[in-house]
Amino acid sequence: MITWNLALLTLVAGIGGTFQFGLHISIINSPSEHIKRFMNQTWVDRHGSPFSSETVTFLWSLVVSSYSVGGFLGVLVAGELCIRYGRKRIMLWNNLVAVLGAVFMAISRTIGSFEVILLGRILYGFNAGVGLNVHNMYIGECAPQNLRGMLTVSIAFFIAAGKLAGLAFGTSEFLSSEAAWPFLMAISGIPAVFQLVTLPFFPDSPRYLLIDMEDKEGCVKAMNQLWAESDHMAEMNNMIAERNSLKQGKRRSVMDMLRDRSIRQQVIVLLVFCGSLQLIGINVVYFYAYSVFLNAGIAVAQIPYVSIGLGITEIFTVILCGCIIDRVGRKTLLLGGFGFMNVILALLTATLTFQESYTWVPYASSVLIFLFIFSFGIGPASVVCPLAMEIFLQSYRPSAFTLSGMLNWVEMFLLGLGFPFIVQGLGSFSFLIFLAYSLSVTVFIWMCVPETRGRSMLEITDAFHQLTIRRGGARKDLERDTIAVTSTRL
């Protein structure tokens, strides 16, 4: 049973963590026209002539893409920083970056500088890049084994909550007005300050304290505070066994991880799943949602509120996943989520192709969009978070999140640039690209991903080793590592 302290920690970590990432994804759309006019007017005030329409479009693309640049930079340093200074301390410092970005956004219109908007977006991206990685590690390492799935799913919940908050704030006539849009862009300073003043009341993660810092007393104190005072020897023995199994206690870099044949299977799983979050077609579905709802007869003024319904659907599915993930299992939810998405992507391709042929087709497409969001939320959006946390031991985990984060931000940047051309060239048939990827991921899950529910980190590592040995890869290295892990346990 989850304790009050652990529930409060989940809330505090999430509001200043992945909530920020979701917020900045959706909140940028509402003030876009105001910001474009502001950039143009700023140039007129400085030089007496406006930008060309092409220049305004280019500058706006810089504002949007600079977020990914900051996120990539944040990912590069997050792993090393959280090893050196601890998960909790880095989350605290990271809030100062968000507050500084919010200040730049708030003063941009007053000082007449669109350049500080670019700087603020880079800082927001840096904050999100660090926050995505460290929040994932921190909450996963603070969770007891029997609640690990539910608590790490909260990472996806706060991303969805951030998206919904951005959509909701964007519908506000006051915040999205010509005069108040800088305060809309600066609103993420509020959750940053909230975490800055509340997180100090909680400990660093028990796993970090024991495995990285070898602070047994601090680990016991943290477990008692978060999990209630009880006998936690079983959890501690698992941590001690994991610490002892690490080769000379060495912390591994990204290059070490890529060269180590004994974890090759885990690295492949990580790359496939991180790619699925961007390449599954979720952004294309959101892109088509506007035209689908419009063709279904929904008034233009009401479409933003229907989009909020999409955000509510995603939150509902993430909550549902959190309630059942530790009972049903990760692999089952992944197979179910991807399986339903395969069917929905095929049907969406058909209904969007014949969107104007029959009056009922737009309604069918609208229903399919909501079903897609449901399948995405209960499958990859929620399950990838705990799975990425569980499949690597402590020495490799920061590097694993660094690698996955780099891939995520690069994909987001490239899709942001290339997606309009894909849609322009293929139209509704662009879904077939994502369908092919989704089908291949479904087969990959069935053949190459073991169930991790209810297993310790060492048991999960053993499961991957045995799976790879049966497939005939890296036999000698894997058998040697498996024997070492087993002897450590004994």
N, C-alpha and C positions, 0 to 999 in steps of 0.2 A: 504494500500500500504506500502511495506517495505521501510524504510528510508535507506540512505547511512550509517549512523552510525550503525544501526542494522545489515545491510548486512556485514559491515566491522567487527563487533563484532563476527558474525557467522563464518567468515573466520578465524579470530585470535583465537577464542576458539577452532575451529575444528582442525587447524594445530598443535596446541600443545596439543590437547585432544585425540579424538578417532582415529585420523590419525596415532598416534604412535602405537596404538594397531594393526591396520591393517598392518602397515609397518613391525612389528616384526613377524607377523604370516607368511608372505611370504618371507621375506628377508633372513631367516635363511637357506633356502634350497640351495641357490646358492653356498655359500662358505663351504658347509658341508664337502666335501672331503678334502679341504685345511685344515680345522680345525682338522679333524681326523689325517691327516699326521703331523700337527704341534704338537698335543698332543703326538703322538708316538715319534716324533723326540726329543721333550723336555725330555721325559723319557729316551731315549737313551743317550742324553747329560748328564743327571744327574747320571744315574746308569749303562750305558754301554750296556743295553739290551732293546729290544723293548717290548711293550705291546703285549699280545696275542690278536687275533682278537676279542675274546669275551669281553675282557677288554675294547678295543677301542669302541665296540658297546655299552657297559654299560656306559662308560664315555660320549659318544655322547648323549645317552638317558637322562643322567643327565643334559647336556647342554640344551636340548630341554625342559625337564620337569621343570627345575629350573625356567623358565619363569612363569609357572603356580603357583609355590610356591610363587614367589614374588607378582604375581597378587592377590593371596588369602590374603596375608599379607596386601597389599594395601587396599583391600576392607574392611578388619576388622577395619581399623582406619579412612577410608574416611568419614563415616557418622558423627562420633563424631567431627572430625577436621573441617568439613565444617559448622557444627552448631556453634562451638565455635569461629572460626576465619573468617567465611564467605566463600562463594564459590570462589570469585575472588582471595582472598589472598592464599587459598590452591592451586589453579591452578598455581599461580606464584611460590610458594615454590616447587611444584611438578616438575617444570622444572629443578630445581637444581639437583634433583635425576636423571633425564634423562641425564643431562650434565655430571654428575659424572660417570654414566654408560658408556657413550660414551668415556670418558677419559680412563677408564679401558680397553675398547675394543681396542682403538687406540694404547695403549702401550703394549698390551699383547704379541705380537710377538717380540717387541724390548727387553723386559725384560725376555723373555723366560718363561712365566708362563701361563699355561692353567687354573690355578685356578682363575685368575682374569677374565677370560671369564665367568666362572660360576657366580662370584660375579656380573659382569656386567649384565648378563642375569636376575639375581634376582632383581637388581635395575631397569632394564627395565620393568620387570613384575610388580614391586611395582608401578612404574610410570603409567603403563597402568591400574592397578587395581584402583588407585585413580582417574586417568583421566577419565575412563569410567563412573564412578559414578558422579563425580563432574561436568564434562562437560555436562552430561545429565540434571542434576538439574539446572545448571547455565543458559544454553541456553533456557531451557523450562520455567524458571521463568522470563527470560528477554523478552519473546515473548508475545505480546498482544494476547488476546483470539482468534481473528479472523485469526491470523497467526501462532498459536501454533503448528498446525500439520505440516505445511511446514518447519518451523524452526527446530523442533525437528527431522524431517526426515534427516536434515543435519548431524545428528550424524551418521546415517547409511551411508550417502554419504562419510564422511571422513574416515570411516572404509574401505569402498570399494576403495577409492582413495589411502589409505595407502597400501592396498594389491597390487593395480596396480603399485604403485611406487616401492614397493619391487621387484615385478616381472621385472619391467623395469630396475632398477638398477642392478639386477642380470644378465641381458643379456649383460651388459657392459663388453667388453673384458678387459678393464683397471681395473675396480673396483672388478671384480670377479677373478682377477689373483692371482697367488701365493704370490706376493709381496704386493698387495694392499687390500687383503680381510679385514685386521683390520679396514681400513678406510671405507669399505662398511658397516661393523658392527657398526661403530661409527657414521654413517651418520644421525642418529636420533637426534644427538646433535644440528643439524641445526634448525629443527622446534622448538626445545625447546628454543633455544636462541631467535628465532623470536618472540615467544609468550612472553618471558621474557621481551623484550624491548617494545612490543606494547600493551600488555594487561593493563598496568597501566593507559592508556589514557581512559579507559572505566570504568563505575561505577559497583558496585556490583548489584545483581539482585533486582529489585523493590520489589518483594515479600519478599525476605529475609530482606530487610531494614525495611519494614513496619510490617510484621508479627513477625519476630524473634527479630529484634532490636527496634521495635516501633519508628522508625525514619521516621515520616511522611514527614518532609521537604526533607530528603535525598531521599525518595521514589519519591516524585514529581520531584525533580531534575533529577533523573535517568530516569524517564518516559519521561520527556521533551527532554533529550539528546538522548534517543534511539528511541522514537516514534514520535518525533517532538513536538513542543510546541502546545498544544491544550487542550481541556477539557477532562481529563481522569477520571472524577469523577465516571463513571460507573465501570471502572476497579478497582478504589480504594475502592469503596463501597463493591465490591465483596471480596476484600482482607480483609477489616475491618470485614465483616460478617464472613469470614472464621476464622479470628483471634479470634473473640468473641465466636465462636462456639467451639473452642478447650477447653477441660476440664481443667480449671485453667491454661491454657497456657502451660501445661506440655509437654515437649519433650519426645517422646515415644521410648523405646528401642526395639530391635528385639523381646525380650521375651514378652514385653508388646503387641506388634503387634500380635504375635502368640496366646496370651491368649485372646485378645479382640474379642468377638464373633460378634460384630457389623460390623467388617471389614473382617470377615472370607471369604466371597465371593471374595473380592478384592485380598486377599492373595493367594487364590487358583488360580485365574486368573493369577497373577504374576508368580507363580511357574510353571504353565502349559506353559505359553508363553516363559519364560526364558529357560525351558527345550526344547522347540521346536527349539530354535536357534542352539542347539547342536545335538538334537536327530532326526532332520528332514532328515538327510542323506547328508547334503551339503559336508561334508568332504569325504564321500564315493564317491560322484560324482566327486569331484576333483581328488581323487585317481585313479578312473577308466579312467579319461580323457586321460591320457598319452597313455594307451594301446589302447583305442578306436581310438584316432587320428592316432596312428601308424598303426593299422589295416586298417584304411581308406586310407592309402597310403601317408600320410604326412611324409616328411623326418624328421629324428630325430632332425636335427639342426633347423628345423622350428617349432617344437612343442612348445618350450617356447614362441614363438611369437603368436601362436594360443592360448596359455594359457593367454597371455595378452589380446587377444580378449575376453576371458571369463570375465576378470576384467573390460574391457570396457563395456561389456553387463550389468554387475552388476551396474556399475555407471550410465549407461543410464536409467535403470529401476528405480533406486533410485531417479534420477532427475524427471522422469515421475511421480513417486509416490508423490514427493513433490509438483508437479504442480497441482495434482488433489485431494490430500487427504482431503483438506478443502472443496471441493465440493462434492466428492463422499462419504466420510465418512470412518472411520476406520474399522468398521465391514464388510462393503461391500468388501473392499480391502483384508481383512484377509480371508473372505470366498472364494473370487475369487482366491487368491494366493494359499491357501491350496487345493482348489478344483482342480486346474490345476496340482499341484504337485502330488496329488493322482493318477491322470491319467498317468502322466509322469513316476512316480516311477513304476507303473505296466508295462508300455510299456518298460521301461529300463530293468526290470527284464527279460522280454521276449527276447528283442533284444540282450542283453548280453549273455543270455543262448545259443542263436543260432548264436553267433558272427561269427563263422567260417563255418556256413552252407551255407550261400548265400553271394554273393559279395556285395549286396546292403545293408546288415544289418549294417556294421560298419558306413556307411554314415547316416543311420537312427539313430543310437546311437549317432553320433556326433550332429545331429540336436536336439535330445532329451536333450542332456546335455546343449546346449545353451538355450533351452526352459525352462529347470529346473532352470537355473540361473536367467532367466527373471522372472519366477513365484516367486522364492524365494526373489528376489530384490523388486518386487512390492508388495509383501505380508508381510510375517513375518519379513524379514530383516529390512524393513523400518517402518512398522506400530507398531511393539513392542516398539520402542523407545518412541514415543509420548504417547502411551497407558499407559506404566508403569509410565510416568510422571503425567498423568491426573487422575488416579484412586485413588490416596492417597492425603489426606490433608497435610498441611505443617508440622504438628507435627510428622507424620508418614513417610514422604517421604524419609529422610535420612536413616532410618532403612529399608525401603522397598528396596532401592537401595543396601544397605549392604547385605540383604538377597539374592536378585537376583544375585548380584555379586559373593557371596560365592558359590551359586549353579552353576553359569556359569564356574567359575574357577575349581571347583571340577569335573564337567562333562568334561571339556576340558582335565584335567589331566587323568581321568579314561579312556576316549575314546582314548587318545593318547597311553595309555598302552594296552588297550584291543582291539582296532580296528584291528591291524594286525592279531590277532588270529580269530576275527570274519570273516574277509575276507578269511583267510586261510581255515576256517572250512566250510563256507557257500558259498563262491564265490559270484556270481551275486545274489544269493538268499538272501544275507544280506539285499538287498533293501526291502524285505518283512517285516522285522522288522520295518524299518522306515515308510513303507507304513501303517502298522497297527497303529503306533503312530500318523501319519498324519491324518488318517481317524478319530481317536478318538478325536483329537484336533478340526477337522472340526465340528463334532457334538457338542462338548463342546462350541465352539464359537456361533453356532446357538442357543443353548438353554440358555447359562449362561452369555453372554457378551452383555451389552447394548451399544448402539451407544453413543459416547462421543463428536462427532463433534458439535461445536458451543455452548457447554454447559460450565458453570462455574464449578469450582471444587466442590462446594456445590451441584449443580444440578446433577453432576455425582455421588456424594455420595448418594444423594436421590434415583437416579435410581437403584443403587446397593441395597439399603435398600428395596425398593419396590419389586425388583426382588426376594430377599431372603425371604421377608415376604410372597409373593405369593407361594413360595416353602415350607413355613411352618417352616423355621429354625430361631432359636433365636428370636422369635417374640417379647417378652417383651423388651429385650434390644434394638432391632432395632426400635421398635415403640417409645421408650423413646428417643433415639438419634435423630430420625427423627423429633419428636416434638420440641426437643431442638434446632435443626438446623433451623427449620421453625420459631420458636419464635425469634431466634437471628436475622433472616433476617427482620422480621417485626419490 
